[in-house]
């Protein structure tokens, strides 16, 4: 006979035994370990043989002191004890065991029904069930099976609780790390003076920095980048590109020649004016600049796709381009669009008819569809303003600065677009005597 009362919530939420108190724990996946306590050895043998056949790991104790010693050393899924034993009743023993192993399921075996006492113990959570002697075989097996399931459920709940606590602690650590990282990034942004902000907030400023670096290194690169960007904006409008594709095409236009920063100026000059004069080694160096451009673009957040377009903008539709020898539709579509815009501007800067150059190269050097789109969009970029690099001594009144002039500390002396006069030139010369101006001076021709 069993009385299936629900367990009080305080037991199911009880904490595991103190560390170091139990020296032998139940290994996950191992047979459930049971402890049977009875001063009748014949009864113990019957129970041990019956439950052993069911696959349980069964241990026995013939007295309450022996049982207490065992629960101090090992953990058990189920502890089943007789009520009437010398020195200590079964209820008293289970009450003591509850303090040591609160998760273990406790079952009382009794031959005399002290119903009020037993029910009171069940309601207080001191025992899980009780069995009347003699019991039915099936009743015993079902009771034990349910008791084991209860134990496993409690242990599983403990594990879930521990994992939840661990995850919450880890989440707090990640939040602290994230806050620290945000603070570090904010400090870096302050130190860099608005130039190294996150791409989503300040990418345009980062690109302007790249353009200024390119222009300081080789002035013509900055002029060409702005011209190509203007054409790519026209193409994006004509195609009604998505916001993401437009973003990639425009920034690829700004930065398509940034890889030239690793190429000697002499080779850049020959590449632009007389590429046929480059020897094999010099030509190989020049052909590396799209790869270098991709690597440099990768230093800015969210520009991986921009880097891929930069790498491929010198590929040709017939497969004779560089650096990878891609052909046809293997060349990224945005790179094909950028390629025709770059060739248009390069032809324009060489005083060639850019439309004629694109038409002749259609289907060979250029994607015919990309050529059609550029020419049909009728770009009107306006007259080309050429820049010239001059020493300070060659400046004359009436010249317009193509690029601002800064001190070594980054302070602006004269902004771009200002027309020079005698006082402004004198100001530059006076400053140069005490703090030499080392960067190039660019004026419009």
C-alpha positions in Angstrom: 0.0 0.0 0.0 1.4 3.4 -0.9 0.1 7.0 -0.4 1.2 9.2 -3.4 1.3 12.6 -1.8 3.1 15.4 -3.8 6.4 16.5 -2.4 6.6 20.0 -0.8 8.4 22.6 -2.8 11.1 23.1 -0.2 12.6 19.7 -0.8 12.5 19.8 -4.6 14.4 23.1 -4.4 16.9 22.0 -1.8 20.6 22.6 -2.5 23.1 19.8 -3.2 25.1 18.4 -0.2 28.0 20.4 1.0 31.2 19.9 -1.0 33.5 17.3 0.5 30.7 15.7 2.5 30.0 12.9 0.0 33.1 11.2 -1.3 31.4 9.0 -3.9 28.8 10.6 -6.2 26.5 8.8 -8.7 28.1 9.0 -12.1 25.8 10.2 -14.9 24.8 7.2 -17.1 25.6 4.6 -14.3 22.8 2.5 -12.8 20.9 4.2 -10.0 22.4 3.5 -6.6 19.9 2.3 -3.8 20.5 1.8 -0.1 18.3 -0.7 1.7 18.2 -0.6 5.6 16.7 -3.4 7.7 17.8 -5.4 10.7 16.2 -8.5 9.1 19.0 -9.8 6.8 16.6 -12.2 5.0 14.4 -9.3 4.1 17.4 -7.4 2.8 18.5 -10.3 0.6 15.0 -10.6 -0.9 14.9 -6.9 -1.7 18.4 -6.8 -3.0 17.8 -9.7 -5.3 14.5 -8.3 -6.6 15.8 -4.8 -7.3 19.2 -6.0 -8.5 17.4 -7.9 -11.3 15.9 -4.6 -12.4 19.4 -3.2 -13.1 19.8 -1.1 -10.0 23.0 -0.9 -8.0 21.8 -2.1 -4.6 23.7 -1.7 -1.3 22.4 -2.8 2.2 22.8 -1.8 5.8 21.6 -3.9 8.8 21.4 -0.9 11.2 20.7 2.8 11.3 24.3 3.7 12.4 25.7 1.7 9.4 23.2 3.4 7.1 24.3 6.9 8.4 27.9 6.0 7.8 27.2 5.0 4.2 25.3 8.1 3.4 28.2 10.2 4.7 30.4 8.5 2.1 28.2 7.9 -1.0 25.3 9.5 -2.6 22.1 7.5 -3.3 19.1 8.0 -5.5 16.8 6.1 -3.2 17.1 5.1 0.5 14.5 2.5 1.7 14.3 1.6 5.4 12.3 -0.5 7.7 10.4 1.4 10.4 11.0 -0.9 13.4 14.7 -1.2 14.1 16.6 -1.3 17.4 18.0 2.1 18.6 16.4 4.3 15.9 13.1 4.1 14.0 13.0 4.3 10.2 11.3 7.7 10.4 14.1 9.0 12.7 16.7 7.6 10.4 15.2 9.1 7.2 14.9 12.4 9.0 18.7 12.3 9.8 19.4 11.3 6.2 17.4 14.2 4.9 19.9 16.6 6.5 22.8 14.8 4.8 21.3 14.0 1.3 18.2 16.1 0.8 17.9 15.1 -2.8 17.7 11.3 -2.1 14.2 9.8 -2.3 13.2 8.3 1.0 10.8 5.3 1.4 9.6 3.8 4.6 8.7 0.1 5.0 6.4 -0.7 7.9 4.4 -3.7 9.0 2.3 -1.8 11.4 0.3 1.2 10.1 0.8 4.2 12.3 -1.2 6.2 9.7 -1.2 9.6 11.4 2.5 9.5 12.0 3.3 8.3 8.4 1.1 10.8 6.7 2.5 13.6 8.8 6.0 12.6 7.7 5.0 12.5 4.1 3.4 16.0 4.3 6.5 17.4 6.0 8.7 16.0 3.2 10.6 13.6 5.5 9.6 10.6 3.4 8.3 10.2 -0.2 6.2 7.0 0.1 5.6 4.1 2.5 5.2 0.4 1.7 3.2 -2.0 3.8 4.5 -5.5 4.5 3.9 -7.7 2.7 4.0 -5.7 -0.5 3.0 -6.7 -4.0 5.9 -7.3 -6.4 4.6 -4.9 -9.1 3.7 -2.3 -6.4 7.3 -2.4 -5.2 8.8 -2.0 -8.7 6.5 0.9 -9.6 7.2 2.7 -6.4 11.0 2.3 -6.8 10.8 3.4 -10.4 8.8 6.5 -9.5 11.2 7.3 -6.7 14.2 7.1 -9.0 12.4 9.4 -11.6 11.8 11.9 -8.8 15.5 11.8 -7.8 16.6 12.3 -11.4 14.1 15.1 -11.9 15.4 16.9 -8.8 19.1 16.4 -10.0 18.1 17.6 -13.5 16.5 20.7 -12.0 19.6 21.4 -9.9 21.7 21.1 -13.1 19.4 23.5 -15.0 19.6 25.9 -12.1 23.4 25.8 -12.0 23.6 26.3 -15.8 21.2 29.2 -15.6 23.2 30.8 -12.8 26.4 30.2 -14.8 24.9 31.7 -18.0 23.7 34.7 -16.0 27.1 35.2 -14.6 28.7 34.8 -18.0 26.2 37.3 -19.4 27.1 39.8 -16.7 30.8 39.3 -17.5 30.1 39.8 -21.2 28.1 43.0 -20.4 31.0 44.3 -18.4 33.4 43.4 -21.2 31.1 45.1 -23.7 30.8 48.3 -21.5 34.6 48.3 -21.1 35.1 47.9 -24.9 32.6 50.7 -25.6 34.5 53.0 -23.2 37.8 52.1 -24.9 36.4 52.8 -28.3 35.0 56.1 -27.1 38.4 57.0 -25.7 40.0 56.1 -29.0 37.5 58.2 -30.9 38.3 61.2 -28.8 42.0 60.8 -29.2 41.8 60.4 -32.9 39.7 63.5 -33.3 36.6 62.2 -35.1 38.6 60.1 -37.5 38.4 56.6 -36.1 34.7 56.5 -35.1 32.6 53.4 -35.8 31.9 53.1 -39.6 28.1 53.4 -39.2 28.6 56.8 -37.5 31.7 58.2 -39.1 32.7 56.2 -42.2 32.7 59.3 -44.4 35.4 60.9 -42.2 37.5 57.8 -42.4 37.3 57.9 -46.2 38.2 61.6 -46.2 41.3 60.7 -44.2 42.2 58.1 -46.8 41.7 60.6 -49.6 43.8 63.2 -47.9 46.6 60.6 -47.4 46.4 59.6 -51.0 46.4 63.2 -52.2 49.4 64.0 -49.9 51.3 61.0 -51.3 50.4 61.6 -55.0 48.0 64.5 -55.7 46.6 63.0 -58.9 45.1 60.1 -57.0 42.8 62.3 -55.0 41.6 64.1 -58.1 40.8 60.9 -59.9 39.1 59.4 -56.8 36.7 62.3 -56.6 36.0 62.2 -60.3 35.3 58.4 -60.3 33.1 58.9 -57.2 31.0 61.4 -59.1 30.5 59.0 -62.0 29.6 56.1 -59.7 26.9 58.2 -58.0 25.5 58.9 -61.5 25.5 55.1 -62.2 23.9 54.3 -58.8 21.1 56.8 -59.6 20.5 55.4 -63.0 20.3 51.8 -61.8 18.4 52.7 -58.6 20.9 50.6 -56.6 19.9 49.3 -53.2 21.2 51.3 -50.3 23.8 48.6 -49.5 25.0 48.3 -53.1 25.2 52.0 -53.5 27.2 52.2 -50.2 29.7 49.6 -51.5 30.0 51.3 -55.0 30.5 54.8 -53.7 33.2 53.8 -51.1 34.9 51.6 -53.7 35.1 54.6 -55.9 36.7 56.8 -53.2 39.3 54.1 -52.3 39.9 52.2 -55.5 43.5 53.5 -55.8 44.4 53.4 -52.1 46.8 50.5 -52.8 49.1 52.9 -54.7 50.3 54.2 -51.3 52.6 51.1 -51.3 53.9 51.8 -54.8 56.8 54.2 -55.5 55.7 57.6 -57.0 57.9 57.0 -60.0 56.0 53.9 -61.0 52.6 55.6 -60.5 53.7 58.4 -62.8 54.9 56.0 -65.5 51.7 53.9 -65.1 49.5 56.9 -65.7 51.5 58.5 -68.5 53.4 55.7 -70.3 52.6 52.2 -69.0 54.3 50.6 -72.0 57.7 51.8 -70.6 57.3 49.7 -67.4 59.6 46.6 -67.2 58.3 43.2 -65.9 59.2 43.8 -62.3 57.8 47.3 -62.2 54.6 46.2 -63.9 54.2 43.4 -61.4 54.5 45.9 -58.5 51.8 48.1 -60.1 49.5 45.1 -60.6 49.7 44.5 -56.8 47.9 47.7 -56.0 44.3 46.3 -56.1 45.3 43.6 -53.7 47.0 46.1 -51.4 43.8 48.2 -51.7 41.7 45.4 -50.5 43.9 44.8 -47.5 43.9 48.5 -46.6 40.1 48.7 -46.9 39.9 45.8 -44.6 41.2 47.9 -41.7 37.9 49.9 -41.7 34.8 48.2 -40.3 32.2 46.8 -42.7 34.4 47.3 -45.8 35.0 43.7 -46.7 32.8 43.9 -49.8 34.3 47.2 -50.7 37.7 45.5 -50.6 36.5 42.8 -53.0 35.3 45.4 -55.5 38.6 47.3 -55.2 40.5 44.1 -55.9 38.6 43.3 -59.1 38.2 46.8 -60.7 41.2 46.2 -63.1 39.9 42.8 -64.2 38.8 42.7 -67.9 35.7 41.2 -69.4 37.9 39.0 -71.7 40.0 37.7 -68.8 43.2 39.7 -69.6 43.0 42.0 -66.6 44.7 41.7 -63.2 45.4 40.7 -60.4 43.4 37.4 -60.7 42.6 37.1 -64.4 38.8 36.9 -63.8 36.5 37.1 -66.9 32.9 37.8 -67.6 30.4 37.4 -64.8 33.1 36.0 -62.5 34.0 39.6 -62.0 31.8 41.1 -59.3 29.1 43.3 -60.9 29.9 46.4 -58.9 33.6 45.9 -59.9 32.6 45.9 -63.5 30.7 49.2 -63.0 33.7 50.7 -61.1 36.0 49.6 -63.9 34.2 51.5 -66.6 34.0 54.6 -64.4 37.8 54.4 -63.7 38.6 54.0 -67.4 36.3 56.9 -68.3 38.1 59.2 -65.9 41.6 58.0 -66.9 40.8 58.6 -70.6 39.5 62.1 -69.7 42.7 62.9 -67.8 44.7 61.8 -70.8 42.7 64.2 -73.1 41.1 61.2 -74.9 37.5 60.8 -75.8 36.2 58.6 -72.9 33.1 57.6 -74.7 35.1 56.3 -77.7 37.5 54.4 -75.4 34.6 52.7 -73.7 32.8 51.8 -76.9 36.0 50.3 -78.4 36.7 48.3 -75.3 33.1 47.0 -74.9 33.0 43.2 -74.8 36.8 43.0 -74.5 38.1 45.2 -71.7 34.7 46.2 -70.4 31.3 44.5 -69.7 29.0 45.8 -72.5 26.1 46.3 -70.1 28.3 48.3 -67.8 29.4 50.5 -70.8 25.8 50.9 -71.9 24.7 52.0 -68.4 27.5 54.6 -68.0 27.1 56.1 -71.5 23.3 56.1 -71.3 23.3 57.9 -68.0 24.9 60.8 -69.8 27.3 61.8 -67.0 27.9 65.6 -66.8 30.8 65.8 -64.4 31.8 69.3 -65.6 35.2 70.5 -66.7 38.2 68.8 -65.3 40.3 70.9 -62.9 43.9 69.9 -63.0 46.1 70.2 -60.0 49.8 71.1 -60.0 52.3 70.5 -57.2 54.5 73.5 -56.5 57.2 74.5 -54.0 56.5 77.3 -51.6 58.8 79.6 -53.5 56.7 79.2 -56.7 53.4 80.4 -55.3 52.0 83.5 -56.9 49.0 85.8 -56.2 45.9 84.6 -58.0 46.5 80.9 -57.6 43.8 78.8 -56.0 44.8 76.2 -53.4 43.6 72.7 -54.4 44.3 71.4 -50.9 44.4 73.1 -47.5 47.8 73.9 -45.9 48.3 72.6 -42.3 51.0 73.0 -39.6 52.9 70.0 -38.3 50.4 69.9 -35.4 47.4 69.7 -37.7 46.3 73.4 -37.4 44.9 74.8 -40.7 46.8 77.7 -42.1 44.9 78.3 -45.3 41.9 76.3 -46.4 41.4 74.6 -49.8 39.7 76.8 -52.5 41.2 80.1 -51.2 42.8 82.4 -53.8 46.3 83.4 -52.8 47.4 87.0 -52.4 50.5 88.7 -51.3 49.7 88.7 -47.5 48.7 85.0 -47.5 51.9 84.0 -49.3 53.9 86.1 -46.9 52.2 84.4 -44.0 53.2 81.0 -45.4 56.8 82.0 -45.9 57.1 83.5 -42.4 55.6 80.3 -40.9 58.0 78.1 -43.0 61.1 79.9 -41.6 60.3 78.8 -38.1 58.2 75.6 -38.7 59.0 74.1 -42.2 56.0 73.1 -44.2 56.9 69.6 -45.4 53.8 68.4 -47.3 53.0 69.2 -51.0 51.4 72.5 -52.0 48.7 71.9 -54.6 47.1 74.6 -56.8 44.7 74.4 -59.6 46.1 75.0 -63.0 
